Amino acid sequence: MSTKSKSYASQISDAQVMLAGLISNKDKLEKRGITSEFILSLGASLNNAIDKNNEQEKLKADLKTATATLDSLLSQILKMMSEATKLVKLEIPKEQWIEFGIKTKR
């Protein structure tokens, strides 16, 4: 099973179904090496994966919120810089515009 072709949620769901099947058929599978320890280990790994997936989803949501805030702030800054540039060009000689980071254009 390729881990890259499926979403994390899909892989977790598949593992949950597998775990349930292993538990239900433990007696039949024990002779093939599926021990209680194996099932417990799979269950523990699955729980850890679920926790990490939940943590990652929260971090994605936090990132989207932070990005929206940053976009808003940068939009505000852009408007203020545009206004400042206009005023600098009206009041300051062209030779000094570089001091404000303005390229020499009128």
C-alpha contacts under 8 A as a table, 3 or more apart, distances in Angstrom:
res1	aa1	res2	aa2	distance
2	S	5	S	5.91
2	S	6	K	7.40
3	T	6	K	5.95
3	T	7	S	7.92
3	T	11	Q	7.46
4	K	7	S	7.49
6	K	10	S	6.09
6	K	11	Q	6.35
7	S	10	S	5.14
7	S	11	Q	6.29
8	Y	11	Q	5.09
8	Y	12	I	6.08
8	Y	53	N	7.20
9	A	12	I	5.11
9	A	13	S	6.08
9	A	53	N	7.79
10	S	13	S	5.03
10	S	14	D	6.13
11	Q	14	D	5.08
11	Q	15	A	6.18
12	I	15	A	5.04
12	I	16	Q	6.18
12	I	46	L	6.97
12	I	49	A	7.37
12	I	50	I	7.05
13	S	16	Q	5.06
13	S	17	V	6.34
14	D	17	V	5.22
14	D	18	M	6.20
15	A	18	M	4.95
15	A	19	L	6.02
15	A	46	L	7.04
16	Q	19	L	5.08
16	Q	20	A	6.19
16	Q	46	L	7.46
17	V	20	A	5.17
17	V	21	G	6.22
18	M	21	G	5.07
18	M	22	L	6.10
19	L	22	L	5.04
19	L	23	I	6.13
19	L	39	I	6.95
19	L	42	L	7.17
19	L	43	G	6.89
20	A	23	I	5.18
20	A	24	S	6.18
21	G	24	S	5.09
21	G	25	N	6.10
22	L	25	N	5.20
22	L	26	K	5.47
22	L	29	L	7.55
22	L	34	I	7.83
22	L	39	I	7.06
23	I	26	K	5.18
23	I	39	I	7.15
25	N	28	K	5.50
25	N	29	L	6.31
26	K	29	L	5.16
26	K	30	E	5.85
26	K	34	I	7.03
26	K	35	T	7.48
26	K	36	S	7.73
27	D	30	E	5.46
27	D	31	K	7.85
28	K	31	K	6.82
29	L	32	R	5.27
29	L	33	G	6.71
29	L	34	I	5.47
29	L	35	T	7.86
30	E	33	G	5.23
30	E	34	I	4.80
30	E	35	T	5.49
31	K	34	I	7.29
34	I	38	F	5.96
34	I	39	I	7.04
35	T	38	F	5.08
35	T	39	I	6.40
36	S	39	I	5.08
36	S	40	L	6.06
37	E	40	L	5.02
37	E	41	S	5.97
38	F	41	S	5.05
38	F	42	L	6.12
39	I	42	L	5.09
39	I	43	G	6.10
40	L	43	G	5.01
40	L	44	A	6.10
41	S	44	A	5.09
41	S	45	S	6.09
42	L	45	S	5.12
42	L	46	L	5.97
43	G	46	L	5.01
43	G	47	N	6.16
44	A	47	N	5.13
44	A	48	N	6.24
45	S	48	N	5.06
45	S	49	A	6.13
46	L	49	A	4.99
46	L	50	I	6.16
47	N	50	I	5.06
47	N	51	D	6.23
48	N	51	D	5.10
48	N	52	K	6.18
49	A	52	K	5.08
49	A	53	N	5.96
50	I	53	N	5.05
50	I	54	N	6.14
51	D	54	N	5.18
51	D	55	E	6.17
52	K	55	E	4.92
52	K	56	Q	6.02
53	N	56	Q	5.02
53	N	57	E	6.18
54	N	57	E	5.14
54	N	58	K	6.31
55	E	58	K	5.17
55	E	59	L	6.24
56	Q	59	L	4.99
56	Q	60	K	6.15
57	E	60	K	5.03
57	E	61	A	6.31
58	K	61	A	5.09
58	K	62	D	6.16
59	L	62	D	4.92
59	L	63	L	6.01
60	K	63	L	5.01
60	K	64	K	6.25
61	A	64	K	5.14
61	A	65	T	6.31
62	D	65	T	5.09
62	D	66	A	6.13
63	L	66	A	5.04
63	L	67	T	5.97
64	K	67	T	5.04
64	K	68	A	6.14
65	T	68	A	5.18
65	T	69	T	6.27
66	A	69	T	5.07
66	A	70	L	6.11
67	T	70	L	5.01
67	T	71	D	6.03
68	A	71	D	5.08
68	A	72	S	6.19
69	T	72	S	5.14
69	T	73	L	6.24
70	L	73	L	5.08
70	L	74	L	6.05
71	D	74	L	5.16
71	D	75	S	6.06
72	S	75	S	5.12
72	S	76	Q	6.29
73	L	76	Q	5.10
73	L	77	I	6.17
74	L	77	I	4.90
74	L	78	L	6.00
75	S	78	L	5.07
75	S	79	K	6.35
76	Q	79	K	5.26
76	Q	80	M	6.29
77	I	80	M	5.07
77	I	81	M	5.99
78	L	81	M	5.10
78	L	82	S	6.07
79	K	82	S	5.12
79	K	83	E	6.34
80	M	83	E	5.15
80	M	84	A	6.11
81	M	84	A	4.91
81	M	85	T	5.91
82	S	85	T	5.11
82	S	86	K	6.32
83	E	86	K	5.22
83	E	87	L	6.38
84	A	87	L	5.15
84	A	88	V	6.04
85	T	88	V	5.09
85	T	89	K	6.10
85	T	102	I	7.35
86	K	89	K	5.25
86	K	90	L	6.34
87	L	90	L	5.06
87	L	91	E	6.20
88	V	91	E	5.25
88	V	92	I	5.34
88	V	97	W	7.33
89	K	92	I	5.71
89	K	93	P	7.27
89	K	94	K	7.02
89	K	97	W	7.23
89	K	106	R	7.72
92	I	96	Q	6.60
92	I	97	W	6.92
93	P	96	Q	5.66
93	P	97	W	6.93
94	K	97	W	5.36
94	K	104	T	6.88
95	E	98	I	7.09
95	E	104	T	7.85
96	Q	99	E	5.60
96	Q	100	F	7.64
97	W	100	F	5.40
97	W	101	G	6.61
97	W	102	I	5.19
97	W	103	K	6.99
97	W	104	T	6.93
98	I	101	G	4.81
98	I	102	I	5.10
98	I	103	K	6.19
98	I	104	T	7.28
99	E	102	I	7.35
